[in-house]
Every structure is written in C-alpha cells, then in structure tokens.
Amino acid sequence: MTILLLLGVSFIAAVILGFVGDRKFAPEINIVCSFATFAISIVLAIQVYYDGSFMAGRKFFFIDAFNVYLVVLTSFVSTTTAVFSRRYMRREREHGRVGHWGMRFYHAMFQLFIFAMLLCLLTNNIGVLWIAMELATLSTVLLVSLYKTPTAIEAAWKYFILCGVGIAQALFGTVLLYFAAEKVLGEGGDALLWTNLSQVSGQLEPRVLQLAFVFLMVGYGTKVGLVPLHNWLPDAHAEGPTPISAVLSGLLLNIALYALVRCKVLVDGSLGTNLAGNIMMGFGILSILVAAFSLLRQKDIKRMFSYSSIEHMGIATFAFGLGGPIATFGALLHMLVHSLTKSSIFFTVGHAAQMHDTQEMSRIRGLIRGNPLVGWGLVFGVMAIVGMPPFGVFTSEFLILTATMKDAPLLTPFLLLGLGVAFAALFRRVQPMVAGHRPEYQHLLKVAHVPVVLHMALVLVIGVYMPNFLSRWFHMAVELLK
C-alpha cells in the first residue's frame, strides 16, 4: 500500500497539473504533492530500517537498503526543487520565456519525471526498469526544449538521439541477461526479477553476462553521463530550465548509476572476477580527467557545473568499480552529498542568471554585494563540491582516495590529478562572479532561501557528524553490494 501511494501521488499530480499547471495555485500543488511523496518515502524507509528488505505487489516491487535511501533522496530533492521553482518559474512566466501551455507542461512533466525515477528504483523487474528509464528520458527531453529556442530544441534532439541510442544498447543488454536467466529460471517474467537473478547469479552463463554488461555499461553509462558518452549532458543543462538542471544532475544520473551497479552485482556473481568493476573504473577515471580539464574552458555557468556533474559521477562510478567496503561506502555517501550540493549550486546559479539576464560567466559579477544569499550560497556550494573540509564531499572523496591508495595505487595519481584540476578550475571561474562591485545591469529579485540553506546545512552536518541511522543504512547497503 505504501509503495502504491508513493507512486500514485506523483502520477495523479502529473495528471492534475496537466490541466491546472498555469493557475495561480499550481506551484503550491506541485510543492504539496512533492512533499507528500517525500513523507511517504520516509515511512517506507523506516519500514526497511527496522524490518529489512521485502517484496510487494506479487514480487513486482523490491525494496532494500540500497534503493530505499535513493527513494528518500529523490523525493527530498524533488520537494526542494519544487519550492525553488515556484519563484523561478513564476519570473520566467512574467518575462515571457514560458507561456500558458508551457507552464502546464512544465508542472505535469516535473511530476511525471518524479514518478518515472521512483518506478526505476522500486521495480523488481529489469524490463520495467528499462521502460521507466525511457519514460524519465522522454519527460526530461520535453522539459529541456521548454523555451522553444533553436538552441533548446537542438539540445533536446541531441539529448533524445544520444540517450535513445544508449538506452537501445541497454535494452539489448537486458535481452542478453534474460537469455542467460531463462536457461536457469525458465521462460516468463520470473527470469526478469532482480531477486531471482541474484539468487542464481552463480549459475548464469559467464560469456553471455560479459557481453550483456558491455551493452548495459554503454546504455546506462550514457544516462550517467560518463565520458565519452556525455555529449548530451552539457547542452541539456545549459538550455533547459534551471530546476530541471538541478534534478538531472542531482537525481537522474544517480538512477542510471543505480541500475548499472545492480547489473554489476549480477555479473560479479556469475564471473567470480572483477571484470565489470574494471570496466567501471576505466570509464570513471576517464570521466574524471576529461571533465576536470573541460571545466577550464567553459563560458556558460550551467555548462560548467554540468561538467562538474560528469566528474563526480565518474568518481562514484570509479568507486563502485573499485569495490570493497570502504570504496562502496564512499560511493554511496558521494551520491548523497553530490546530489544535495549540486542541486543547491544550480539553485544559486538559476538566481544568478536571472539577476543578470545571462548565463555567460563574463557578465555575472558582484553576487555577494548584489544578493548575499546567492553570492555566499555559490561560494559555499563550490567549497563543498570541490571537496573542502568539513563538507560531506570531502568525507566521501577521502574514503574513495584511501581505498584507491590501498587497492589500486597506480590509479591514485590520476584520481588526484582530476580532483586537483577541478578544484583549481572551479575556484578560478567562480571567484570573479561572486567578488567585486555590483554591475548596473544586475537586477534585484526575491530568491528561494530555504532550499539553498537546507541543502548546504545537510552537507555540512554529514561532513562533521554522520548520524548513526545513516551510517547503519550505508553499511546495510554495502553488505548487499558485496
């Protein structure tokens, strides 16, 4: 019942907002429904925390410590993004960037996107996972093109084509996985269930699973934004509404990585080697290095932080590939703190772009004097995302670096190089934007204080002191991913 409520709220909200999405009270409906989804996710998380993993809906749904923590994170960031978008999108509407139909479309697709992500996480069926991932892709493709400008439409088509090709590869990998499973589990839907596959992973044909993982890595790796499959992500971030950039970086990339990690567990069980992990480590370290150096030559502020997302998803992918309790714990923590930090950064970036009517970094100046919350929010957000103590990203990166020095010492210099270049590039770009005098063309506007402050406070608290329940949660997930 809890799972049906969790999915039903966002789906029904999407239908309702499709009709009333441009009414005066539409943003409030979006916020209330998102908060209701978050509240229900807390109930589900408490159930898993005390009772352990369980299946529901005739084995159609499966909930454990790994996916339920992402369910809570997804619903939480969706709620704070809905709060941020209330003022942000209202200003876009007032300035004519979005019309009547655009606002209805935005609110309806926002809730449909939440529904698709939650379905990805909760389903026990790898086929339904693929369908839900495609639904999430289509809803965000349409949102990227919301402004109807030539560049927005081009970015949406690029996103659709590249991710469409990628998700087709994931489909072929899923078919191969089923081909291997049906020989053990028999024909039918039971051969598509995660729970059944994990129980018989040692009996699955290793060669078929090797080939399947290559296609799954390319397919879901495209959605994660891993290099060289990342070209859609900077354009989608730069041209879409800022709230969509926040949930793309903070949530959708996590969902695709979740699917990839689930597949890795199956392949490891079949092969008895770390082949899948080595492939993930290769993609991860390449993404870190390419994204870090790409930060140095960006001119658009949203494109710059999209490359930062590629870097951090590379870090998490590398850590999951490395394996072991420390690296896996660090990867789980990194997904959490990156989502909170990056969404907060996009909130401040959205306000900064509206204050200056541009996303060009050369024209964004004097943020601290113009609006201290936006200016300091961006400063602390960058301090957090580059891994400065005492923020939570420092803790996760320290754990991953420690595990790398122990288990893959030859890759340590490459990891340090990527982290160091990203650190220098972001501070070099952000410092002129926050410092100096306020330019005459800068607008004064009311900003959404709560999402920025709340996210940064949580990242700081996690870095200083991790609550016992969160630590236990992660340890439970680490045990599942061995």
N, C-alpha and C positions, 0 to 999 in steps of 0.2 A: 504493500500500500504506500509506504514511504517513497519508494522509487517511482511509482506511477505519479504521485503528487509532485515529485521533484521535476519530472519530465513534463507533466501536464501543465504546470503553471506557465512555463516559458512558451510552450506550444500554443496554449489558449491566449496568452498575452500577445503573441505574434498575430493571431487572427483578429483579435480586438483592435490592436493598434493599426492593422491594415485598413480599418475603417475610420478610426478617430485619431490617427497619428499626427494630425496637424492642428488638433484642438488645443485650447489653452492648457488643459489639464493632461495632455498626452505625456509630457516628460515625467509628471508625477506618477502616472500609471506605470511607465517604464521603470521608475525607481522602486515603487512598491512591489511590483512583480519580481524584480531582480532581488530585492531584499527578502521576499518570501521564499524564493529559491535558495538563497543563502541560509535562511533559518532552517529550512527542511534538510539541507545538506549537513548542518551541524547535528541534527537529530540522527541522521544516518551515520555520521562519523562516530558519535557516542556509542551507537549500537555496535559498530565494528570494533571500537576500542575495548569494550567490555566483553563482547561475545565472540569476537574473532570473525574470520571470513565466512561468508554464506552465499548461497544461491537463491534466486527468487524467480517467479514467473515461469515455472517449469524449466528451470535451468537457463532461461533466456538471458537473465541478468546475473552477474557475478561481481561481488564487492569484497575487496580485501584492503589491507593497509596501504598498498601502493596506489590503487586508483581512487580510493575514497579521499585521500589527502589532496589529490589533484581536483576532485569534485568540489571540495571546500574552497580551494584556491581559485578555481574557475568561477564559482558563484560569487565569491567575495570581490574579486577584481571586476567582475561584470557589474556588481552593485555600485562600486565606487566610480566606475566609468560612466554608468548611467547618471550618477549625481553630477559628475563633471560635465557630461554632455548637455545637461539641462540648460546651463547658461551658454555654453559654447555654441550649441546648435541654434539656440534662440538668436544669438548675434549673427550667425550665418544666414538665418532666415530674414532678419531685419535688413541685412545688407544685400539681399537678393541673390546670394550664391546658391541657395536652395529654395525651391518653390513649394507650393501646396502638396503636390504629389510626391515631391522629393522627401518631405518631412514624414509623410505617411509611410513611404517606402523605407526610410531610414529606421524608424522605430520598429516596424514589423520585422525587418531583416535582422535587426540587432537581437531581438528575442529569438528569432529562428536560429541564429548563429549560436546562441547560448544552448538552445535545445540540441542542436547537432553535436556540439562539443560534449555535452553531458551524456548523450547517447553513445558517443565514441568510447567514453570512459566506462560506462556501466554495462555495456553489452558483453555477453559471454561468447558471442558468435563472431568469428573473424570476417565472415561475409558481411554481416551487418555493420561491423566496424568500418569496412571499406565504403559501404554505402553512406554511412553517417559522415565519414571524412569528405566524401564527394559533396554532400549537402552543405557542409561547412565551407568548402571551397566555393561553391556556386553562390552562397549567400554573401560571402565577402567579396567575390568578384563583382557582384552587382553594387555593393557598397563602395568599392574603390572607384567606380565610374559615376558616383552620385552627382558630382559637379558638372558633368556633361561637357567638359572642356576637351579639346583634341588630345591633350597630353593625358588627361584622366582616362579617356576611352582607350587610348593606346596602352596605358599601363594595365588597364583591366583586361584587354585582349592578351597582352603578354603574360599576365598572371594566369589567365584561363588556359592558354595554349601550353605553357610550360608545365603548369601543375596538372593539366589534363593528360599530357604525355606521361608525366611522372606517376600519376595515380593509375594510369593504364599499366605501367610496369608493376605497380603494387598489386593490381588485380591478377596479373599473370603469376606473380609470386604466390598469391593466395591460392590460385588454382593448383599450382605445383604442391603447395602444402597440403591441400585436400587430397591430391593424388597419392601422396605418401601416406596420409592418415587413413584413407578408405581401405587400404590393404590390411590395416590392423584393426580399425574400428568398424569397418563395414560401410556400405553406402548410406547416405542420408545425412540429416542435419547434425547428428551426434559427432560426426567427424570434423565439424567446424567449430566445436566448442573449446575454448581455452582450457577449461578444467579437464576435459577428456584428453586433449593433446598433451598437456603437461604430465599426465599420469603415464602415458605411453611414449614419451619423447625418446626414451632409450631404444624403442623398437622401430622407430621410423627410419626409412631408408636414408643413410647419410648423404649419398651423392645427390639425391633429389632435394634434400634440405639445403645443401650447399648452394645449388643453383637457385632455389627459391629465395634464399637470403640475399643473394646478389640483386635479384629483381626487387625484393622488398626494400633493400637498402637504397637503391636508386629511387624507387617510388616514394616511400615515406621520407627519405632523405631530402627529396625536392621540397616537400612540405616543411621540413625542419629548417630549410634554408642553408644547407651545407654546400660548401664550395666543392665542385664547380656547378652546382645545381641551383644557385642562389639568385640568378639574374632578375627574377620576378620581384624579389622582396624589396629592394630599394625603391623601385618605381611605384610599387603598390603603397608603400609608406608615404612617399612624397606627394602622391596625387590624391589619395583618399582622405576622408575626414580624420582629424586627429584622434577622436575616440576609437575609431577603427584601427588606427596605428597602435594604440595602447593595447587593445585586446588581441591584435595579430601578434605583436611581439611578446606580450605577457602571457597569452593563453594558447593560441592555435599552434605555435611552434612546440609548446610542451606536449600537446595532444599527439602530434605526429611522432615526437620522440618517445612518448609512452608506447605507442604501437610498435615502434622499432625495438624497444627494449623487451617487450613481451615476446617478439619473434626471436630475439637473440637468446632468450632463456630456452626456448624450444630447440633451437639449433645446437646450443651448447650441450643440452641433454642428449641429443642424437649423436653428435660427433665425438663428444668427450674431449674436445680441444677448444682452444680459444680463437679459432679462425674468425668467427663472427666478431669477436672483440677486437681482433687485429684490424679488420676492415673498418670498424667504427673508429678506432684510434687513428687510422690513416686519414679518414675523412675529417675527423675532429681537428687534428693538428694542422691540416691544410687550411681548414676554415679559419682557425685562429690566426694564422700567419697572413693569409690573404686579406682578411677583414681588417686586421690591425694596420697594415700598410695602406689599405684603401681609405682608412679614416683620415689620413694626412692630406688627401686631395679633394675632399668634399667641400662643396659650396652651399648646399642646401642643408638646413639644420636637421630636417626629418630624415633625409637620406643618410646623413652622418650617423644618427643614432640607429638607423636600420642596420648599418654595417656593424655597429656595436652589438646588436642582437645576434647577428651571424657569428661574431666572435664568441659570445657567451654560450650560444647553443653548441658551438664547436667544443667549448670547454666541457659542457655537460656530456656531450656525445663521447668525447675522449675519455672521460672518467668512467662512464658506463662500460666502454670497451675495455678499459684497463682492468676493471673488476676488482674483487677483493672488498672486504668490509669497509675499509677507510675510504677508498675511492668511490664506492657506491653510495655510502652515507654522504660524502661531499657532493656527489652529483644530485642526489635528492634535495639536499639543502640548497644547492645552487639554482635548481629550477624554481624553488620557492622565492629566494631572495632576489633573483633576477627578475621574476615576474612582478614583484612588488616595486622594485626600484625602477625598472624600465617603464612601467605604466605611469609611475609618478613623474618621471622625466618627460614623458610625452604630454602629460597634463600641463606642465610648465611650458613646454615647447609650444603647445597649442595656444596658450595665452600670450606668449611672447610674439608669435606670428601674427595674432590678431592685433596686438598693440602696435605693430609696425607695418601691417598690411603686406607682409612678405615673409618668405621662408629663407631668403638669402641671408647668410650669416654676416656678410659685409655691411648690411644695413640694420642689423639688430645691435643696439648699443644701449648702455646705461640702464640695464634692467633693475639693478639694485636701487638706484635712485628713482626710477620711474614707478616701480612696484616692488617693494622689498620682498613680498612673499614669492613672487615669480623669480626674482633675482637670486635670493638665497635658496629657494627651492631647487633651482637649477644647479647652483654651486654644490649643495649637499647631495643632490642626486648624482652628480658627476663624481664627487668624492666617494660615494658609495659604490657606483658601478665600476670604477677602476680598481676597487679592492683596497681602499684605505681603511685602516682600523679606526674606530671599533665597529664598523658596519658589518652586517652579516655576510656580504660578498667576500670580505677578507677572510672570514672563517672558512667558508666553503672552498675558496681558492687555496687557502693554506693546507687544508686537508688533501685536496687533489694534488697539489705540488708535493706534499710529503709522500703520498702514495706513489707518485711518479718517480721520485728520487729513490724509493725502495725497490719498486718492481720494474721500472723502465728507465734507468738512469741516463741512457743515451738520448732519450727524448726530452730530458729536463731542460737543456739549453734552448731548444726550440719553443718549449712552453714559456720559459722565462722571457725569451725574445718577443714573443707575441704579446704577453702581458705588459712588458715594458714599453713597447711601441704604442700600444693602445692607451696606456697611461699618459704618455707624453703628448700624443695626438689630441686627445680629448681636452686636456688642460690648455694646450696651445690654442685650440679653437674656441673654447668656452670663455676663457679669461677676458678677451676684448668685448664680448657680448654683455657680460654682467658688470664690468667696470666702466668708469668714465662718466661723462655728463649725459644727461637725458636729451636726445635729439628733439628738435621742434616737431617733427612729424610723428612722434610717438603718441599714441592715444592713451587716455586713462580709461580703464574699464574695471568692472567688478569681476572678481575671479572666484573660482570654487576652492575655498581654503581647505575644507575637510579632507578630500581625497589625498591631496599632496601631503599634508601634515600627518595624516593617519598612516599612509604607506611608509613614509620615512621614519616615523616613530617605531613602527613594527620592525623594520630592517635594523634599526639601531638596537632595539631590545634583543632581537635574536642574536646580534653580534656580541652583545655584552653578557647576556644570560639566556641560555636556551631553556625554556620551561621543560619540566620532566615529562609531561604528556607528549610534547613534540619530539623529544629525544626518543622516547619509547616507540612512538609512531614510526619514526625513521628506522629504528632498529628492527621493528617487525617487518617493514618493507625490505630491508637489507636481507633478512632471512629468506624472504620469498624469492629474491632475485639471485640467490647463490647459484 
